[in-house]
Amino acid sequence: MAKIQDEDAIYDEVNIVPMLDLAYVLIVVFILMATAQVSGIELDLPQASNRQTLEVSQTQAISVAASGEVYLNGAPTTVPELDEAMRARFAENPEVPVVIRGDTATDYGKVMEVLDVVKGVGITKIGLPAEKPAA
C-alpha cells in the first residue's frame, strides 16, 4: 500500500526514474553519433570470414577511397597531415586504436603507405575491417 504524505512534509525519497530515462537517451544519442562518424565515407570493403571489433570510443578511422584519397574520421587529409595527426593522437593516448578501411578498388600501395604511417608513429592497435561474404 502506498504512503500518502502531507503537502508540507519533506520528501525522504528521490524519484530517479526520470534521470535514468535521460541517461538512456543520452547513451543512445552518443552511440548513434559515434557510429555516424566512422561510417561517413562510402567504401566497398573486401570480404573476410573472421573479423574482430575495436572499441569505438577513441577509435581513429582512416579511410582510403577507390580514387586514393585519404580520410581521417571522415575529413579529407594528406599523408603528411595524417602523420602529424596520428603523432598528436599517440601523444595524447599511446593505446589509441586505429581502423584503416580501404576500398577493394584502391591501390594496395596507398593502403600500405597509410599503414606505414600509423606503424611509424608507434600505434600497435590497428584494425583492418572487412565485410563477411554473402552466404
Wavefront OBJ file of the C-alpha trace (Angstrom):
o trace
v 0.000 0.000 0.000
v 1.400 3.424 -0.959
v 2.095 6.022 1.702
v 0.389 9.364 1.351
v 2.448 12.322 2.591
v 1.251 15.630 3.842
v 1.887 18.527 1.430
v 4.159 20.262 3.962
v 6.234 17.148 4.700
v 9.806 16.821 3.472
v 10.378 14.186 0.785
v 12.581 11.406 2.088
v 12.929 9.617 -1.280
v 14.088 10.837 -4.680
v 12.416 9.525 -7.805
v 15.319 8.572 -10.087
v 13.280 7.164 -12.970
v 13.314 10.441 -14.970
v 17.098 10.681 -14.500
v 17.545 7.121 -15.767
v 15.353 7.866 -18.785
v 17.557 10.851 -19.605
v 20.725 8.791 -19.170
v 19.425 6.111 -21.560
v 18.509 8.714 -24.165
v 21.978 10.281 -23.912
v 23.635 6.873 -24.317
v 21.566 6.130 -27.428
v 22.403 9.544 -28.937
v 26.120 9.039 -28.218
v 26.117 5.593 -29.838
v 24.325 6.892 -32.937
v 26.701 9.845 -33.322
v 29.817 7.690 -32.851
v 28.553 5.218 -35.464
v 27.766 8.002 -37.931
v 31.301 9.414 -37.677
v 33.025 6.145 -38.563
v 30.747 5.211 -41.457
v 30.783 8.574 -43.269
v 32.753 7.546 -46.379
v 31.189 5.166 -48.911
v 33.612 2.286 -49.496
v 33.427 -1.191 -50.965
v 35.226 -3.227 -48.263
v 36.928 -6.551 -49.026
v 35.338 -9.797 -47.812
v 36.592 -11.751 -44.756
v 35.102 -14.648 -42.815
v 36.645 -13.810 -39.433
v 36.836 -10.315 -38.000
v 37.316 -8.633 -34.640
v 35.941 -5.320 -33.420
v 37.676 -2.458 -31.603
v 36.324 -0.026 -29.063
v 34.511 2.860 -30.748
v 35.091 5.473 -28.062
v 38.559 6.663 -29.139
v 38.986 4.738 -32.355
v 40.518 6.757 -35.162
v 39.033 5.817 -38.541
v 41.287 6.176 -41.564
v 39.628 5.506 -44.918
v 41.301 5.120 -48.307
v 38.817 5.649 -51.144
v 38.992 3.942 -54.535
v 40.438 7.150 -56.005
v 43.311 7.060 -53.472
v 42.010 9.917 -51.320
v 42.739 9.526 -47.601
v 40.221 10.466 -44.905
v 40.743 10.759 -41.136
v 37.466 10.399 -39.225
v 35.567 11.403 -42.357
v 37.638 14.523 -43.144
v 39.882 14.568 -46.230
v 43.602 14.659 -45.417
v 47.013 14.063 -46.972
v 49.577 11.508 -45.855
v 51.880 14.131 -44.210
v 48.883 15.662 -42.384
v 47.835 12.159 -41.336
v 51.313 11.577 -39.893
v 51.077 14.787 -37.828
v 47.544 13.981 -36.636
v 48.464 10.425 -35.641
v 51.539 11.647 -33.741
v 49.318 14.096 -31.826
v 46.740 11.380 -31.025
v 49.520 8.947 -29.997
v 50.994 11.601 -27.690
v 47.573 12.005 -26.029
v 46.942 8.258 -25.727
v 49.595 5.648 -26.622
v 46.885 2.948 -26.630
v 44.741 4.699 -29.274
v 43.089 2.145 -31.610
v 43.116 2.849 -35.351
v 40.900 1.329 -38.030
v 42.182 1.505 -41.610
v 39.418 0.968 -44.153
v 40.466 0.503 -47.761
v 38.172 0.213 -50.742
v 38.637 -3.004 -52.738
v 39.359 -0.930 -55.860
v 42.024 1.254 -54.220
v 45.734 0.920 -54.912
v 47.283 -1.544 -52.437
v 50.352 0.703 -52.152
v 48.245 3.582 -50.825
v 46.817 1.411 -48.035
v 50.344 0.221 -47.193
v 51.547 3.842 -47.124
v 48.843 4.679 -44.585
v 49.687 1.540 -42.592
v 53.375 2.530 -42.569
v 52.477 5.989 -41.233
v 50.401 4.501 -38.406
v 53.046 1.907 -37.504
v 55.808 4.522 -37.773
v 54.083 6.605 -35.114
v 54.162 3.616 -32.760
v 50.481 2.701 -32.759
v 50.012 -1.027 -32.228
v 46.219 -1.377 -32.052
v 45.420 -1.435 -35.766
v 42.301 -2.932 -37.320
v 41.633 -3.699 -40.983
v 37.859 -4.301 -41.225
v 36.232 -6.419 -43.910
v 32.713 -7.470 -44.706
v 31.573 -11.073 -44.360
v 30.890 -12.752 -47.688
v 27.264 -13.282 -48.564
v 26.141 -16.767 -47.592
l 1 2 3 4 5 6 7 8 9 10 11 12 13 14 15 16 17 18 19 20 21 22 23 24 25 26 27 28 29 30 31 32 33 34 35 36 37 38 39 40 41 42 43 44 45 46 47 48 49 50 51 52 53 54 55 56 57 58 59 60 61 62 63 64 65 66 67 68 69 70 71 72 73 74 75 76 77 78 79 80 81 82 83 84 85 86 87 88 89 90 91 92 93 94 95 96 97 98 99 100 101 102 103 104 105 106 107 108 109 110 111 112 113 114 115 116 117 118 119 120 121 122 123 124 125 126 127 128 129 130 131 132 133 134 135
